[in-house]
Amino acid sequence: MKTITRLILLSALAVLASCKENKGGGDDASGNEGFFFKQSFAYNLLTNPVIEIPVVRLGTSGDLTVDVAATGATEFSVPAQTVIKDGDRTGILEVTYDKNSLAFNTPYHLTVTIKDYSSVYGYEKADVTIEYPTSFYVYGKGTMNEEWWAEVEPDKTMYARDFAAGILECYVADCWGHDSGPGYDVQNYVFYWNTQNNMVYVPVQYMGWQYQSDMGAKTCRFGGPDHSVASANWYAYIDDYYKSHTELVHPHFDPDKRIFYLGDSNWFNANGVNTSSDPPAKNDSFVLD
């Protein structure tokens, strides 16, 4: 009789332990119920497109459902829960996303929080950083015409990288035309190229006659809302500026001549050289070999 009673008692305790374990939410003596994030996470989609966020527990007995909530970048979808299977210590939250909706070289941030967290181990929240970085590559060689100082620099290298859908971030390395002379450093000449319509956007930087002659960018910075460089609003503002200033020419790339017109006057000759004697109309260009 004692043996039967003992078996019944042990069975009841096992059932209670199983129910408690599957409920989750705290740490018992064996640590079976404690679930947590080990750390924050960073993902590089260029090297690995899979985003898997692990949730860990100390025990291994029984299936354990862990509910989470996510806030932050709406481009990414985090499941509301994961199940840590019987015998396992880790469950996986697999994050989904549309690659075509992401901007290159832009960090995205998520905060994932475990609901009903009361573990003495690990972290209740995981800070997740996701990036899709791209690398610069040699686009080509060419000649830089920097007009204010009448400098012609042959054998310059243009680098480019994917920046956003249809947009390349470009620079011509080691140019002297930034108010060159004693005390002025060699710098890179930066611009953004929309490869779909060949429009070019040149950020305000010390070029030629103090600033390059991209009035759209200068007006945006000094006379307009000063949108972030290379943002959608920045492109749109500059486009609208040139639509309303028809006496100027939007900086652009001519694929037939293989010339990047980096200023906005119409004083270039057929070789991409500015022929104007009026300093404010001086412009720069890069001619691909």
N, C-alpha and C positions, 0 to 999 in steps of 0.2 A: 504493500500500500504506500509506504514511504517513497518507494522508487517511482511509482506512478505519479504521485503528487509532485515529486521533484521534476519529472519530465514535463508535466503540465506547466509548472512554474517557469521552467527554462524556455518552453515554447512560447509562453506569453511574453516573456522578456524579449525574446528574439523578435516577435512581431512588433512590440512597442519600439524596439531599437530600430527596426527597419522603417517603420512609419516616421519616426523622428528623423532618421537619416535622410530619407527622401524629401522631407519637408525643407530641410536646409535652414540657414540663417544664423547659425552660431557654431561655436567650437565645443564639442564634448571632450571627454578625457582622451579619446583616441584621435581626435582631430578630424573625424569623418565629415562633419557638417561644414567646416570652415571652407569657404570658397573666396577667391580673391584674384586680383591682377598682380603679377610679379613686379611689373615696372611699366614705364611708359614705352611707346613704340614709335619707330620711324621706318618708313617704307619708301624705297626707291623703285618706282614703276618701270624705269628703264632697264634695270637689272633683274627685277622680279615683279611681274604684273599681278601676282596673287597677294591679297591682303587677308591674312588670317591672324586674329587676335585671340591668344589663348587665355582661358580662365582655368585656374588651378585650384585643387583641393588637396587636403592632406591625406584623407582616407581614400579607399578604393571600392568600398562595398556599396552596391546598389546603384540604380540610375539616379542621377541628381539633376534636376532642372534649375538652371540659373537664369533669372530674368534681368535684363539690362535696359538702360535708356541711353540714347545717344543724342548729342547736340553738336552743332558746328556746321561744317561744309555740307551743303545740301546736295552736292554732286555725288555723294557717297551714301549707300544704304546699308545700315547695320541691322542684322536680325534682332528681334526683340528678346530672344532667348537662345540658349544652347543647352544641350544635354550632355553631361559627363556620364559616360556609360559605365555600367558595372565592371569593375576591374581596372578602370582607368582613373588617372589623376587629373587629366586635362580634357577640357571641352574647347571647341573652336567656334569663334564668331567669324564667319566668312563674309567679308565686306564686298559688295558688288558696286559697279560703277560703269558708266559709258565713257570709254577712252576718248571718244571724239568730242566730248563736252569739256575736257580738261585743257587748261592752258599750260604750256611748257614753262618750266623754271619758276613755277609759282607754288609756294608751300600752302597746303590745305591742312586745316586743323579740325580734329574731332575730339570730343570728350565723351568717353563711354563710362557709365556709372552702373555699378551692381546694385540692384534693388535689394532691400532687406539685408544689407551688409552689416555684419557684426563680428567679423573675424578679427582676431588679434594679430593676424599675419598679413603681410602684403599690403595692397592698396585697394581702396574702394573704387577709385577712379583711375582710368588710364588716359593719359594725354597722347593722342595719336597724331603724328605729322606725316603727311603724304606728299611726295614730290614726283614730278616727271621731268627730271633734268635732261638737258641736251648739251652736247659739247660743240665747241667751235671747230670748224674744219676750214682748210684753205679753199676759198672759192675760186681765186684766180690772181694773176699778176696784172699790173697795169701802171698807168702814169697818173699821178696826182697833180692837178693844176690848182694851185692856191693863189688866188688872184690879187689879193691886196698887196702882197710882197712880190708879185710877178714871179713866183717860184714854180718851177716845173720839176717834179720829183719822179723820175722813172723807176722802174723795178720795185714798185711798192706791192705789198701783199694784202689782199682783201680776205678777211675771214668772215664766216657766216655760221649761224646755227638756227635751228627751228625755234621760234619764239612763241608762236600761236598758229592756229590754222591759217595757212596762206601767208604768214608773216615771217620774214627772216630778220633777225637782229644781226647787223653787219658792222664791221669796223675796218678801216684801213690803218695798218699799224705804223707807228713811229713817224708821224707827220711833223714837219717843221713849221707849218703855217699858222700856228696858234700864237700870233704876235711874236714871231720868232726873233731871236737875238739874245744878247747876254741877259741871263736871269729868267729866260723862258725855257721850259722843258719841252722835250719831244713828247707828243701825246698821240693817242689814237683818235681817229676821226670816226665818230659813231653815227649810224643812221639805221632806220627801219625801212624795210622794203616789202611792200605788198606785191607778192609775185602774181597775184590774180589780175590786177589792173596796172601794175608797174608804177604805182605812186610811191614816192619816197618821202619819209618824214625824218627831219633832222632836229634832234633836241638842241636847245640853246646851249652852246658851248663856245669857248673862246677860240674863234677861228678868224683868220683873215683880218678884217678891219674891226676887230674886237668881238663881234658876233658874226656868224655866218648869215647870209642874206635870206634866211627862211623867215619871212615876216609872219607867216602863220604861226609858227612856234613861238616867236618872240611876243607876238600880240597875245597869245594864249597865256604866256607867263607873266608879262608885265602889264597887259591891258585887258586881260580876260580872267577867267576863273582859275587859271593855273592848274589844269587837270594833271594827274600823274602821267609822267612820260610813258608812252606806249600803251596807255589804257584806251579802251574803246571810245571814251569821251574825248580824249586827246586827239585821236585820229579824226573823229567827227567834227570837232571844233576847227581843226586845220582845213579839212575839206570844205567846210562852209565858208571859211575865210576866203579861200581862193575862188569860190563860186561868186562871191560878192566883190572881188577885186580882180576883174578880168584883165586889167592892165599887167598883171603878174602871171607868171607861169608856175604851176604847182611843181615842186621838185619831183623828178621822175627818172625812170630808166628808159632809155631808148634801145630796144633789143637789136635793131638793125645797125645802129652805130656803136652799140656796146658801150654807151656812155651813161653814167649816173650823173644827172644834173642835180647838184646838191644845194643850189641856190634857186631863187625864184624870178630872176629877171629874164628878159628875152634877148639879152645882148650876146649870147653865145654865137660863135661862128660854126661852120660845119665840122670843125675838128674839136668842138667842145671847149674852145677857149673864149673867154669873155673879151670882147673888143671895145667895151665902153671905157671912157676916160672918167666917168663919174664914180667916185669911190663908193657911195652907198649902193650902187648897182653892181659892184664887184661880186662875183660869184665863184664858187669852187666846183670842180667836176673831177670825176674819176673815170678814166678811159681804160677799159679792159683790153689787154693785148689780144 
